[in-house]
Amino acid sequence: MANNLMQLDPFSDIAHFSPLRGFEDFLKDFRLRPAFSSLEAEPRIKMDVSETDQGYTVKAEIPGVKKEDVKVAVDGNQITITAETKHETEEKKGEAVVRRERYFGHQSRSFTLAHEIDDAKAVAKYQDGILELSLPKKAGNSGTKMLSIS
């Protein structure tokens, strides 16, 4: 039994110039993530953008949202997609409600394209949780203008 005892040297960390080594080991196993694992994060608008010579196509995932709750704004080359999300779940055992959860939120996603959009010809369709935008480029817009330096 005496052979299994460790000798304690309270100054060993200071002598090796690592006084916080023990504190780092203490914090290594300290995590907040498991405490919040049951909470769901607010869903985000995920999207794909593709470009052709004529315009852009945007496909945005906005599941669980009604068509009336989706708005798209076009301002030059700035596009803004907003959606109001409503999510309700209820768990019952017999007639007693055991758990009821609700989420009401507002999602928004803005991005800038390289060319201005012809908003008169832009088209938006929403079906099965996918918003598809057809955004034609404005005629005569060459994108980046190079300035001559005098």
C-alpha positions as CSV (number, residue, x, y, z in Angstrom):
1,M,0.0,0.0,0.0
2,A,2.8,2.4,0.8
3,N,4.3,1.9,-2.7
4,N,1.1,3.4,-4.3
5,L,1.3,6.7,-2.5
6,M,2.2,9.8,-4.6
7,Q,4.4,12.5,-3.3
8,L,2.7,15.9,-3.4
9,D,4.9,18.8,-4.5
10,P,2.8,22.0,-4.3
11,F,5.5,24.0,-6.1
12,S,6.0,21.7,-9.1
13,D,3.8,23.7,-11.4
14,I,5.5,26.9,-10.6
15,A,8.9,25.3,-11.0
16,H,8.0,24.2,-14.5
17,F,6.5,27.6,-15.4
18,S,3.0,26.1,-16.0
19,P,1.0,27.3,-13.0
20,L,-2.4,27.0,-14.8
21,R,-1.9,23.4,-16.0
22,G,-4.1,22.0,-13.3
23,F,-6.8,24.6,-14.0
24,E,-6.9,23.7,-17.7
25,D,-7.4,20.0,-16.8
26,F,-10.3,21.0,-14.5
27,L,-12.0,23.0,-17.3
28,K,-11.4,20.3,-20.0
29,D,-14.4,18.2,-18.8
30,F,-16.6,21.2,-18.1
31,R,-19.2,21.5,-20.9
32,L,-22.5,23.4,-21.2
33,R,-23.5,21.6,-24.4
34,P,-25.4,18.7,-22.8
35,A,-27.5,21.1,-20.7
36,F,-28.8,22.7,-23.9
37,S,-29.0,19.6,-26.1
38,S,-32.8,19.4,-25.7
39,L,-33.4,22.9,-27.1
40,E,-33.9,23.2,-30.8
41,A,-32.1,26.0,-32.6
42,E,-34.1,28.4,-34.8
43,P,-34.0,27.1,-38.4
44,R,-32.2,29.2,-41.0
45,I,-32.8,29.9,-44.6
46,K,-30.4,27.7,-46.6
47,M,-29.9,28.5,-50.3
48,D,-28.2,27.8,-53.6
49,V,-27.4,30.6,-56.1
50,S,-26.4,29.9,-59.7
51,E,-25.6,32.4,-62.4
52,T,-25.9,32.4,-66.2
53,D,-25.3,35.2,-68.7
54,Q,-29.0,36.1,-68.5
55,G,-29.5,36.1,-64.7
56,Y,-29.5,34.3,-61.4
57,T,-31.5,31.4,-60.0
58,V,-31.9,31.1,-56.3
59,K,-33.3,28.1,-54.5
60,A,-34.0,28.7,-50.8
61,E,-35.1,26.1,-48.3
62,I,-37.9,27.4,-46.0
63,P,-39.7,24.3,-44.8
64,G,-42.9,24.6,-42.7
65,V,-43.8,28.1,-43.8
66,K,-47.0,29.1,-45.6
67,K,-46.6,30.8,-49.0
68,E,-48.4,33.9,-47.6
69,D,-45.7,34.2,-44.9
70,V,-42.8,34.5,-47.3
71,K,-41.7,37.9,-48.7
72,V,-39.0,38.7,-51.3
73,A,-37.6,42.2,-51.8
74,V,-35.4,43.2,-54.7
75,D,-33.5,46.5,-54.5
76,G,-30.9,46.9,-57.3
77,N,-28.5,44.0,-56.6
78,Q,-29.7,43.5,-53.0
79,I,-32.1,40.6,-52.4
80,T,-33.9,40.1,-49.1
81,I,-35.9,37.0,-48.2
82,T,-38.1,37.0,-45.1
83,A,-40.3,34.4,-43.6
84,E,-42.5,34.1,-40.5
85,T,-42.1,30.7,-38.9
86,K,-44.8,29.1,-36.7
87,H,-44.1,25.7,-35.2
88,E,-46.3,24.0,-32.6
89,T,-46.1,20.5,-31.1
90,E,-48.3,18.9,-28.5
91,E,-47.9,15.6,-26.7
92,K,-50.9,14.1,-24.9
93,K,-51.5,11.1,-22.7
94,G,-55.2,10.4,-22.6
95,E,-56.9,13.8,-22.1
96,A,-54.1,15.5,-20.0
97,V,-51.5,17.5,-22.0
98,V,-48.1,16.4,-20.9
99,R,-46.0,18.7,-23.1
100,R,-46.8,21.6,-25.5
101,E,-44.1,23.5,-27.3
102,R,-44.4,26.5,-29.7
103,Y,-42.0,28.5,-31.8
104,F,-42.9,31.7,-33.5
105,G,-40.1,33.6,-35.2
106,H,-39.0,35.8,-38.0
107,Q,-36.3,34.6,-40.4
108,S,-34.4,36.9,-42.8
109,R,-31.6,36.4,-45.2
110,S,-30.1,39.2,-47.4
111,F,-27.4,38.9,-50.0
112,T,-25.8,41.1,-52.7
113,L,-25.3,39.9,-56.3
114,A,-22.7,41.1,-58.7
115,H,-25.3,42.6,-61.2
116,E,-28.4,44.6,-60.7
117,I,-31.6,42.7,-61.1
118,D,-34.4,43.6,-63.5
119,D,-37.1,43.6,-60.9
120,A,-40.0,43.9,-63.5
121,K,-39.0,40.5,-64.9
122,A,-38.1,38.7,-61.6
123,V,-40.3,35.7,-60.7
124,A,-40.7,33.9,-57.4
125,K,-42.3,30.5,-56.9
126,Y,-42.8,28.6,-53.6
127,Q,-43.7,24.9,-53.5
128,D,-43.0,22.1,-51.0
129,G,-40.8,24.3,-48.7
130,I,-38.6,25.5,-51.6
131,L,-38.6,29.1,-52.8
132,E,-37.3,29.5,-56.3
133,L,-36.3,32.9,-57.6
134,S,-35.6,33.7,-61.3
135,L,-33.7,37.0,-61.2
136,P,-32.8,38.3,-64.7
137,K,-29.9,40.7,-65.0
138,K,-30.7,44.3,-65.9
139,A,-29.8,45.1,-69.5
140,G,-26.7,47.3,-70.0
141,N,-25.2,46.6,-66.7
142,S,-21.7,45.3,-67.1
143,G,-21.1,44.6,-63.4
144,T,-17.9,46.3,-62.2
145,K,-16.9,49.5,-63.8
146,M,-13.2,50.2,-64.1
147,L,-12.0,53.7,-63.5
148,S,-9.1,55.2,-65.3
149,I,-6.5,56.7,-63.0
150,S,-5.1,60.1,-63.9
